Amino acid sequence: MRKSSLFIIVCATLVLQGCSNSRPALPDLPSLENKVDLSKSWRSGVDSNFGESSERFNLVAEDGSLFFVTDKGTLYELNQEDGKEKDAFETTYRASSGVTRHDDVLYFGTYDAQLVAASMSSKSILWEKTLSSEVLSESAYAAGKLAIQTADGWLSVLDANTGDTQWRAKEDLPSLTVRGTSAPIIANGKVIAGFADGKLKAYDLQTGSLVWSYEVGKPEGRYEIERLSDIDGRLVVANGVVYAVAYNGTLVALSIENGRPLWQRSISSSVGVAVKGELLVAVDMKSKVVALNAKNGTEIWENSDLIERDLITPEFFRDYVAVMDRGGYVHLLDLVTGEVAAHRLADNSVPSGSRMVAKDKQLFLLTPNANVTALSY
């Protein structure tokens, strides 16, 4: 069977991110009396939407502001407290992924295989770098360098001031993959990246030499569709440990120094995990929410109330962990028991548009009808 035919099957049967707009109806919400008054703090409209996938665009919450880009290519800075626009810069690029911020500069990727550096204060493009393929996740910044992955399996490290390539590494793609890439991270002098073949690799930031490699997702099965093992979810580094999960694979905790596995669990997911202290929260392929001990992987609780509601990456929010579903509802789960303590429609009965980010007493999110919303309790 040709690769194109298999891709159609994936879109039709598994409804992978960005593949189809005709998804099955969501199951009914569980009946619930809210224990927490989760309410809207503010909502601000912007000039366009946030791309084809619910996990591709992000919000950066720093210095009392929210920074982001829309798929029209307009960069925004909003006040976190009231959502009022502090700054905006309309570029001519078609943004395909979220932003990375360093000082005055915002970096973002495009469908035309460009990584763009833009100054918010001068409203100017500092540089653009043409890469080998479209950019489907944000870059990582550290020590004057940017790490970026492209859809064709290349990992590139660039000089953040000039866009010049420092080094590159290539991982061959399987014949069939989930559309998307995880965002690389830079920590402990290493660039850590997950690939479509299920491998997690760490490279020396300065030289690009391979430090270690670990197979998180192990392709198994007779057919290509059964062998999907992409690492597309957000990677997390905490206390010298890197956490990663693969599609049709496992959830693992590895030593960041040598890649040695500390523990692993048979949990498959296409979205990332959240880690806070000794608690790790993951969402599996059926949207079951599972909490584990981040040190040893033992299960603390699980919640199946939101199964098949297509949850995105969880986010810790004050005394709860927040998850958002395809129907646009945000749910707060108790950190101790996993019970749903509250839920609220984020914005006008539309699907969620991006990863959430929590800062202080607010939870910020994007929705695809061109709004940024802040929730609080």
BELCOR-V809744 format. One record per pair of residues at least 4 apart in sequence whose ideal C-beta (glycine too) atoms are under 6 Angstrom apart, sorted by the first residue. I is the first residue (numbers start at 0). GAP is how many residues later the second one is. If there is no record, write none. Layout:
{{I/GAP} {I/GAP}}
//
This chain:
{{0/4} {0/5} {2/172} {5/170} {5/218} {8/4} {9/4} {9/6} {9/215} {10/8} {10/9} {14/5} {14/8} {15/162} {16/36} {17/34} {17/35} {17/161} {25/283} {25/301} {26/281} {29/275} {31/308} {33/308} {34/306} {35/296} {35/305} {35/306} {35/341} {36/340} {37/304} {37/306} {37/337} {37/339} {40/321} {40/333} {40/335} {41/40} {41/41} {41/332} {42/328} {42/330} {43/34} {43/39} {43/328} {44/325} {44/326} {45/24} {45/30} {45/324} {46/23} {46/25} {46/27} {47/22} {47/23} {47/24} {47/322} {48/22} {48/319} {48/321} {49/7} {49/303} {49/304} {49/316} {49/318} {50/5} {50/6} {50/20} {53/258} {53/298} {54/300} {55/41} {56/41} {56/297} {57/40} {57/80} {57/297} {58/7} {58/9} {58/298} {58/305} {59/7} {59/39} {59/41} {60/5} {60/296} {60/298} {63/16} {64/12} {65/12} {65/14} {65/298} {66/10} {66/32} {66/34} {67/8} {67/31} {68/6} {68/26} {68/30} {68/39} {69/4} {70/24} {72/18} {72/20} {72/22} {73/16} {74/14} {74/31} {74/43} {75/12} {76/9} {76/10} {77/5} {77/7} {78/5} {78/7} {86/33} {88/31} {88/34} {92/17} {92/23} {93/16} {93/17} {94/13} {95/13} {95/14} {95/15} {95/38} {95/39} {96/12} {96/38} {96/39} {96/40} {96/41} {97/40} {98/7} {98/9} {99/7} {99/38} {99/39} {99/41} {100/5} {101/39} {103/15} {103/16} {103/17} {104/12} {104/14} {105/12} {106/10} {106/32} {107/8} {108/6} {108/26} {109/4} {110/23} {112/17} {112/18} {112/20} {112/21} {113/14} {113/16} {114/14} {114/33} {115/12} {116/9} {116/10} {117/7} {118/5} {118/7} {126/36} {128/34} {130/19} {131/18} {131/20} {131/22} {132/17} {132/18} {132/19} {133/17} {134/15} {135/15} {135/44} {135/45} {136/44} {136/46} {137/45} {138/7} {138/9} {139/7} {139/44} {139/45} {139/46} {140/5} {141/44} {143/16} {144/12} {144/15} {145/12} {145/14} {146/10} {146/37} {146/39} {146/44} {147/8} {148/6} {148/32} {148/35} {148/44} {149/4} {152/17} {152/18} {152/20} {153/14} {153/16} {154/14} {154/38} {155/9} {155/12} {156/9} {156/10} {157/5} {157/7} {158/5} {166/41} {170/24} {172/4} {172/23} {173/23} {174/49} {175/48} {176/19} {176/53} {177/52} {177/54} {177/69} {179/52} {181/12} {181/49} {181/50} {181/53} {183/7} {183/9} {184/7} {184/50} {184/52} {185/5} {186/50} {187/68} {188/16} {189/12} {189/21} {190/12} {190/14} {191/10} {191/50} {192/8} {193/6} {193/37} {193/50} {194/4} {195/34} {197/17} {197/18} {197/19} {197/31} {197/48} {197/51} {198/14} {198/16} {199/14} {199/16} {199/44} {200/12} {201/9} {201/10} {202/5} {202/7} {203/5} {203/7} {211/46} {211/47} {213/40} {213/45} {215/15} {215/28} {215/30} {215/33} {215/36} {216/12} {216/29} {216/32} {218/8} {218/10} {220/5} {220/6} {227/19} {227/20} {228/17} {228/19} {228/20} {229/17} {230/13} {230/15} {231/38} {232/12} {232/36} {232/38} {232/39} {233/38} {233/79} {234/9} {235/7} {235/37} {235/39} {236/5} {237/37} {239/16} {240/12} {241/12} {241/14} {242/10} {242/30} {243/8} {244/6} {244/24} {246/23} {247/20} {248/19} {249/14} {249/16} {250/14} {250/16} {250/31} {251/9} {251/12} {252/9} {252/10} {253/5} {253/7} {254/5} {262/33} {262/34} {264/32} {266/15} {266/17} {267/17} {268/14} {268/15} {270/12} {270/41} {270/42} {271/41} {272/7} {272/9} {273/7} {273/40} {273/41} {273/42} {274/5} {274/19} {275/40} {277/15} {277/16} {277/17} {279/12} {279/14} {280/10} {280/33} {280/40} {281/8} {282/4} {282/6} {282/28} {283/4} {285/21} {286/19} {286/20} {286/21} {286/22} {286/24} {287/16} {287/19} {288/14} {289/12} {290/9} {290/10} {290/47} {291/5} {291/7} {292/5} {300/37} {302/35} {304/35} {308/16} {309/15} {309/16} {310/12} {310/14} {311/12} {311/40} {312/42} {313/7} {313/9} {314/7} {314/41} {314/43} {315/5} {316/5} {316/41} {316/46} {319/12} {319/13} {320/12} {321/8} {321/10} {321/41} {322/8} {323/6} {323/28} {323/32} {324/4} {325/25} {327/17} {327/18} {327/19} {327/21} {327/22} {327/23} {327/24} {328/14} {328/16} {329/14} {329/16} {330/9} {330/12} {331/9} {331/10} {332/5} {332/7} {333/5} {333/7} {345/19} {345/27} {346/20} {346/24} {346/26} {349/17} {349/19} {352/13} {352/14} {352/15} {353/12} {355/7} {355/9} {356/7} {357/5} {360/15} {361/12} {361/14} {362/12} {363/10} {364/8} {365/6} {366/4}}
//
